[in-house]
Protein backbone atom coordinates (compact mmCIF):
# COMPACT_ATOMS: atom_id res chain seq x y z
CA UNK A 1 0.00 0.00 0.00
CA UNK A 2 1.36 3.35 -0.96
CA UNK A 3 1.82 6.11 1.70
CA UNK A 4 -0.97 8.14 0.16
CA UNK A 5 -3.46 5.28 0.35
CA UNK A 6 -2.43 4.55 3.95
CA UNK A 7 -3.04 8.14 5.02
CA UNK A 8 -6.49 8.17 3.37
CA UNK A 9 -7.47 4.97 5.14
CA UNK A 10 -6.45 6.36 8.55
CA UNK A 11 -8.37 9.60 7.99
CA UNK A 12 -11.48 7.67 6.98
CA UNK A 13 -11.27 5.48 10.11
CA UNK A 14 -10.90 8.48 12.43
CA UNK A 15 -13.87 10.22 10.82
CA UNK A 16 -16.03 7.09 11.26
CA UNK A 17 -15.09 6.74 14.96
CA UNK A 18 -15.81 10.40 15.66
CA UNK A 19 -19.25 10.17 14.05
CA UNK A 20 -20.11 7.05 16.04
CA UNK A 21 -19.10 8.61 19.37
CA UNK A 22 -21.10 11.76 18.75
CA UNK A 23 -24.19 9.69 17.95
CA UNK A 24 -23.95 7.74 21.20
CA UNK A 25 -23.25 10.76 23.49
CA UNK A 26 -26.46 12.65 24.51
CA UNK A 27 -26.46 16.38 23.87
CA UNK A 28 -25.90 18.51 26.94
CA UNK A 29 -28.80 20.96 27.41
CA UNK A 30 -27.89 24.61 27.71
CA UNK A 31 -27.87 25.95 31.27
CA UNK A 32 -31.18 27.47 32.25
CA UNK A 33 -31.01 31.17 32.87
CA UNK A 34 -31.98 32.32 36.33
CA UNK A 35 -35.33 34.02 36.57
CA UNK A 36 -34.96 37.78 36.44
CA UNK A 37 -37.86 38.52 38.71
CA UNK A 38 -36.43 36.64 41.70
CA UNK A 39 -38.13 33.99 43.75
CA UNK A 40 -38.57 30.35 42.77
CA UNK A 41 -39.47 28.75 39.47
CA UNK A 42 -42.84 27.03 39.20
CA UNK A 43 -44.44 24.87 36.55
CA UNK A 44 -47.58 26.01 34.80
CA UNK A 45 -50.49 23.80 33.71
CA UNK A 46 -48.90 23.33 30.31
CA UNK A 47 -45.68 22.00 31.83
CA UNK A 48 -43.63 25.07 30.89
CA UNK A 49 -41.52 26.43 33.70
CA UNK A 50 -42.02 30.13 34.42
CA UNK A 51 -40.54 32.50 37.02
CA UNK A 52 -42.70 32.88 40.08
CA UNK A 53 -43.96 36.34 41.08
CA UNK A 54 -41.22 38.58 42.40
CA UNK A 55 -41.05 39.70 46.01
CA UNK A 56 -41.79 43.26 44.86
CA UNK A 57 -44.97 42.15 43.11
CA UNK A 58 -45.98 40.17 46.21
CA UNK A 59 -45.48 43.25 48.37
CA UNK A 60 -47.51 45.41 46.00
CA UNK A 61 -50.32 42.87 46.09
CA UNK A 62 -50.25 42.82 49.89
CA UNK A 63 -50.31 46.62 50.00
CA UNK A 64 -53.32 46.68 47.66
CA UNK A 65 -55.15 44.25 49.95
CA UNK A 66 -54.34 46.25 53.08
CA UNK A 67 -57.04 48.90 53.70
CA UNK A 68 -55.77 52.44 54.00
CA UNK A 69 -56.15 54.15 57.32
CA UNK A 70 -58.78 56.88 57.24
CA UNK A 71 -57.79 60.49 57.57
CA UNK A 72 -57.83 61.65 61.21
CA UNK A 73 -60.38 64.31 60.29
CA UNK A 74 -62.97 61.68 59.38
CA UNK A 75 -63.08 60.50 62.97
CA UNK A 76 -63.31 63.77 64.87
CA UNK A 77 -66.00 66.36 65.35
CA UNK A 78 -69.75 66.27 65.26
CA UNK A 79 -71.64 65.25 62.13
CA UNK A 80 -73.56 67.92 60.26
CA UNK A 81 -77.28 68.22 60.96
CA UNK A 82 -79.72 69.41 58.34
CA UNK A 83 -81.06 72.94 58.76
CA UNK A 84 -83.60 75.28 57.13
CA UNK A 85 -82.89 76.33 53.53
CA UNK A 86 -80.52 73.40 52.93
CA UNK A 87 -80.87 71.86 49.46
CA UNK A 88 -81.20 68.07 49.41
CA UNK A 89 -81.09 65.37 46.74
CA UNK A 90 -83.38 62.54 47.82
CA UNK A 91 -83.54 59.30 45.82
CA UNK A 92 -85.32 56.01 46.41
CA UNK A 93 -83.02 53.39 44.93
CA UNK A 94 -84.30 50.88 42.37
CA UNK A 95 -87.48 52.92 41.80
CA UNK A 96 -87.99 54.75 38.50
CA UNK A 97 -88.45 58.54 38.62
CA UNK A 98 -87.97 58.56 42.38
CA UNK A 99 -85.28 61.22 42.64
CA UNK A 100 -86.15 64.70 43.89
CA UNK A 101 -84.20 67.87 44.67
CA UNK A 102 -85.93 69.67 47.52
CA UNK A 103 -85.14 72.60 49.78
CA UNK A 104 -85.82 72.50 53.50
CA UNK A 105 -88.37 75.18 54.37
CA UNK A 106 -88.16 77.58 57.30
CA UNK A 107 -90.04 75.12 59.52
CA UNK A 108 -87.55 72.33 58.77
CA UNK A 109 -89.76 70.25 56.41
CA UNK A 110 -89.39 68.85 52.91
CA UNK A 111 -92.24 67.56 50.74
CA UNK A 112 -91.91 64.25 48.89
CA UNK A 113 -94.36 62.28 46.71
CA UNK A 114 -96.90 60.05 48.50
CA UNK A 115 -95.67 60.81 52.03
CA UNK A 116 -96.06 64.61 51.92
CA UNK A 117 -94.25 66.86 54.41
CA UNK A 118 -91.40 65.30 56.36
CA UNK A 119 -89.50 66.93 59.22
CA UNK A 120 -85.75 66.64 58.57
CA UNK A 121 -84.25 69.66 60.35
CA UNK A 122 -81.91 68.61 63.14
CA UNK A 123 -81.28 65.16 61.64
CA UNK A 124 -77.96 63.90 60.33
CA UNK A 125 -77.77 62.60 56.79
CA UNK A 126 -78.05 58.97 57.90
CA UNK A 127 -80.93 59.69 60.28
CA UNK A 128 -82.86 61.48 57.53
CA UNK A 129 -82.35 58.55 55.16
CA UNK A 130 -83.67 56.10 57.76
CA UNK A 131 -86.61 58.36 58.63
CA UNK A 132 -87.71 58.76 55.00
CA UNK A 133 -87.24 55.04 54.31
CA UNK A 134 -89.42 54.21 57.30
CA UNK A 135 -92.27 56.42 56.06
CA UNK A 136 -92.22 54.87 52.60
CA UNK A 137 -91.96 51.39 54.06
CA UNK A 138 -95.08 51.79 56.21
CA UNK A 139 -97.54 51.94 53.31
CA UNK A 140 -95.97 52.02 49.88
CA UNK A 141 -92.72 50.07 49.47
CA UNK A 142 -91.10 46.97 50.85
CA UNK A 143 -87.66 47.54 52.37
CA UNK A 144 -87.00 50.82 50.53
CA UNK A 145 -83.42 52.08 50.26
CA UNK A 146 -83.12 55.87 50.42
CA UNK A 147 -80.08 57.92 49.44
CA UNK A 148 -79.84 61.53 50.62
CA UNK A 149 -77.18 64.00 49.51
CA UNK A 150 -76.84 67.48 51.03
CA UNK A 151 -76.19 69.66 48.01
CA UNK A 152 -76.07 73.05 49.75
CA UNK A 153 -75.39 74.07 53.33
CA UNK A 154 -76.88 77.51 53.79
CA UNK A 155 -76.40 77.95 57.53
CA UNK A 156 -72.78 76.82 57.85
CA UNK A 157 -69.63 78.96 57.80
CA UNK A 158 -65.93 78.17 57.76
CA UNK A 159 -62.93 80.34 58.66
CA UNK A 160 -59.69 80.30 56.65
CA UNK A 161 -56.66 82.00 58.17
CA UNK A 162 -52.89 82.09 57.91
CA UNK A 163 -50.72 82.11 54.80
CA UNK A 164 -53.45 82.17 52.14
CA UNK A 165 -54.20 84.77 49.50
CA UNK A 166 -57.66 85.71 50.83
CA UNK A 167 -58.21 84.80 54.49
CA UNK A 168 -61.70 85.27 55.85
CA UNK A 169 -65.05 83.69 56.70
CA UNK A 170 -66.77 81.82 53.88
CA UNK A 171 -70.16 80.10 53.54
CA UNK A 172 -70.03 76.32 53.31
CA UNK A 173 -71.86 75.46 50.09
CA UNK A 174 -72.19 71.80 49.19
CA UNK A 175 -69.75 69.05 50.03
CA UNK A 176 -66.41 70.79 50.53
CA UNK A 177 -62.95 69.31 50.97
CA UNK A 178 -59.68 70.83 52.13
CA UNK A 179 -58.36 71.40 48.60
CA UNK A 180 -61.57 73.12 47.51
CA UNK A 181 -61.55 75.34 50.57
CA UNK A 182 -57.96 76.42 49.92
CA UNK A 183 -58.87 77.21 46.31
CA UNK A 184 -61.80 79.26 47.61
CA UNK A 185 -59.32 81.34 49.62
CA UNK A 186 -57.15 82.01 46.57
CA UNK A 187 -54.53 79.35 47.28
CA UNK A 188 -51.36 79.52 49.33
CA UNK A 189 -49.43 82.66 50.15
CA UNK A 190 -45.75 83.05 49.31
CA UNK A 191 -44.49 81.93 52.73
CA UNK A 192 -46.98 79.10 53.35
CA UNK A 193 -45.93 75.73 54.70
CA UNK A 194 -47.84 73.30 52.53
CA UNK A 195 -47.16 70.41 54.89
CA UNK A 196 -48.51 72.29 57.91
CA UNK A 197 -52.20 72.96 57.20
CA UNK A 198 -54.21 72.61 60.39
CA UNK A 199 -57.95 72.06 60.70
CA UNK A 200 -59.56 72.87 64.06
CA UNK A 201 -62.97 71.41 64.86
CA UNK A 202 -65.29 71.31 67.83
CA UNK A 203 -66.18 67.84 69.07
CA UNK A 204 -69.47 66.46 70.28
CA UNK A 205 -68.73 67.50 73.88
CA UNK A 206 -67.44 70.94 72.96
CA UNK A 207 -63.76 69.98 73.09
CA UNK A 208 -61.40 71.45 70.51
CA UNK A 209 -59.75 68.95 68.20
CA UNK A 210 -57.12 69.45 65.52
CA UNK A 211 -55.67 67.53 62.59
CA UNK A 212 -52.62 68.49 60.50
CA UNK A 213 -52.35 67.77 56.77
CA UNK A 214 -49.66 67.78 54.12
CA UNK A 215 -51.39 69.31 51.09
CA UNK A 216 -48.55 68.22 48.80
CA UNK A 217 -49.34 64.57 49.54
CA UNK A 218 -53.05 65.17 48.99
CA UNK A 219 -52.37 66.76 45.59
CA UNK A 220 -50.11 63.83 44.65
CA UNK A 221 -52.82 61.32 45.55
CA UNK A 222 -50.80 59.90 48.45
CA UNK A 223 -53.32 61.00 51.10
CA UNK A 224 -57.07 61.54 51.29
CA UNK A 225 -58.63 64.95 50.70
CA UNK A 226 -60.49 65.39 54.00
CA UNK A 227 -64.05 66.75 54.18
CA UNK A 228 -64.62 70.17 55.73
CA UNK A 229 -67.60 70.80 57.99
CA UNK A 230 -69.38 73.85 59.28
CA UNK A 231 -67.56 75.99 61.87
CA UNK A 232 -64.19 74.47 60.93
CA UNK A 233 -61.14 76.71 61.26
CA UNK A 234 -58.45 76.12 58.65
CA UNK A 235 -55.04 77.64 59.43
CA UNK A 236 -52.13 77.53 56.98
CA UNK A 237 -48.91 77.89 58.94
CA UNK A 238 -46.20 80.36 57.86
CA UNK A 239 -42.64 79.32 57.17
CA UNK A 240 -40.82 81.11 59.99
CA UNK A 241 -37.45 81.18 58.20
CA UNK A 242 -38.87 82.61 54.99
CA UNK A 243 -41.03 85.05 56.93
CA UNK A 244 -38.02 86.38 58.84
CA UNK A 245 -36.05 86.75 55.62
CA UNK A 246 -38.93 88.56 53.91
CA UNK A 247 -39.36 90.95 56.86
CA UNK A 248 -35.62 91.65 56.94
CA UNK A 249 -35.48 92.27 53.20
CA UNK A 250 -38.47 94.61 53.42
CA UNK A 251 -36.78 96.66 56.16
CA UNK A 252 -33.60 96.90 54.09
CA UNK A 253 -35.54 98.20 51.08
CA UNK A 254 -37.36 100.75 53.25
CA UNK A 255 -34.06 101.97 54.71
CA UNK A 256 -32.58 102.44 51.23
CA UNK A 257 -35.45 104.61 50.01
CA UNK A 258 -36.01 106.43 53.30
CA UNK A 259 -33.12 108.85 53.95
CA UNK A 260 -34.54 109.82 57.35
CA UNK A 261 -33.72 106.36 58.61
CA UNK A 262 -30.00 107.25 58.61
CA UNK A 263 -30.39 110.33 60.83
CA UNK A 264 -28.74 109.55 64.17
CA UNK A 265 -30.94 109.77 67.24
Secondary structure, 3 states (H helix, E strand, C coil): CCHHHHHHHHHHHHHHHHHHHHHHCCCCCCCCCCCCCCCCEEECCCCCEEECCCHHHHHHHHHHHCCCCCCHHHHCCCCCECCCCCEEEEEECCCCCCEEEEECCCCCEEEECCCEEEECCCCEHHHHHHHHHHHHHHHCCCCCCEEEEEEECCCCEEEEEECECCCEEEECCCCEEHHHHHHHCCCECCCEEEEEEEEEEECCCCCEEEEEECHHHHHCCCCCCCEECCCCEEEEEECHHHHHHHHHHHHHHHHHHCHHHHCCC
